[in-house]
């Protein structure tokens, strides 16, 4: 997707702010599914799921290439995001394990 051509820095920032609002909402939605996933996983190794992480990275790199985004940037963002979600999911998984 091509960015809209802006005529000033303020306009650029307004578009970035709009996108940030959308991204945060999507992260919240994704987080809700991550929390649900913790209930289906038996071990912390299931939570970490390194093979699944690599599968997601390969998928988003391909999506980045197809959309004209930098695969390197997309991979870095996803690796950071996944690491944060794994930590959160490990906490949820631990809490579920103590109540089970």
N, C-alpha and C positions, 0 to 999 in steps of 0.2 A: 504494500500500500504506500503510495506516495504521500509525503507530508504536504500540507497546505503551505503555499508560499506566503510568508508573513512580511509585513512592511516595517515592523519595529520589534524591539526586544520584548516589550510588554505583551504584544500579541503572541509571541513565541511562548512566553511564560504562562499566559492564559490557557493555551492549548496543552502545555505540559501539565498544568494544574488539573485540567479536565481529565486528562488521561490518568493522572495519579488517582483521582477519585474512582475512576473505573477499575484501575488495578487493585486498589485496596478492597473494593467490593468483591472482586473476583478472588482475591486472596482469602477473604473471609469465607466465601463459599467453598473454596478448595479446602480450607482448614476444617470446615464442618465435615467434609467427607473423610479427611485424614483422621479426625477424631472417631468417626464411625468405624474406620478400618481397624483401629486398635482393638476393637472388640472381637474381630474375626481372627486375630493373630495369636498364636499360642506362645511364642517365645520372643525375646528381644531380637534374636537373629531374624525372625520373620518381620519385625518392625524395620530393621536396618535394610533388609532385602537388597543387597548390592547389585544383583543381576537385574532387578526391577529398576533400580536407579539408572543403570547403564542403558536399559531399554528406553526409559523416558528421555535420557540425554540424546540418544540417537534419533528419537522421534522429533524432539524439538529442534535439533540441529537441521534436520531435513525440512521442517516447517520454516525455519529461519531462511534457509537457502531459497526455498520456493517463494517466500514473501519479500525477499530483498533485504532482510535484516542480517546483521553480522552474526554468523553462527558462533563465533568466539564469544561475543558479548552475551548472546542468548544462553550458551552453555554455562558461562560464569554465573549469570543470574540464577539459572535453574539449580546449579550445584549449591549455591548459597541458600536458596529458598528450600530446597529439599533437605539440606542439613538442618535448617531451623525447624522444619516440619517434623523431621525424624526426632529431634530432641523433644518437641512438644508431644509427639505420639508416644515416645518412650515414657514420658511422665503420665500420660493418660493410661497407657498399658499397665504401668506399675500400680496406679490407683485402682484399676479394674481387677488386677490380680490380688490385691489385698482385700477386696470386697467379695471376691468369688468364693 
